[in-house]
């Protein structure tokens, strides 16, 4: 799980990082002893075969450091980290971040998964996924969610990862809709396509950042309210509705999502989350 979090915390596509994780497992490197016996060149080739080209050298170094740390500090068993942390999540987080290549985002990914085998770490959902739950009108009270899941740490882990994937999927959908604007191409469709792709990259890319940059709030403030986001989605969806069936599909989906946001604006029982209130300037200072 720590290798999974390490490789997936890099700013590359989910598919590539998943392929790399699969290759590492196939090579037997999930066995800390075998990982420790491997050479840097061998680890580099495994990552390269998994499509992890951009970060293969640093990744190979980090995997070697991981094996060394676990062998020396935890007697070859990362479960001893939990004992050393006295089953305390904050202490465990500080210890897990001692692993090179595993920052705040990697730690979040690790705890999303490890709570299924370390029940004392549950309930845990990373901050970005909690924001997604808040936007969807789902409770963000972790204890309440955990109780609804019957205090099942495995189900809690699945929920935590599922919410994060929703954000990535939305970003992918917007990018594909933007690409569809280029076939056939004209000046107006190219401009629309570029803008839609940019917003898709922002939505998906934010899932790979530990903290949202301040300039996102400064230059795209309309995205942080139900009304502003809904109106923008409807506008973009409407101008995409022409010529080709792919444009109709992408435009319709984006437009319907916009209508959903507008509807939420007029439902008193569902208030905009703190990160989507135009008057709330504190969100940019929140830590994930």
PyMOL commands that set and color helices and strands:
alter all, ss='L'
color gray80, all
select helices_A, chain A and resi 2-8+14-26+32-37+40-49+56-73+79-84+89-96+104-114+119-121+127-135+142-148+153-180+187-208+214-219+221-224+226-239+245-265+274-276+283-285
alter helices_A, ss='H'
color red, helices_A
deselect
rebuild
show_as cartoon
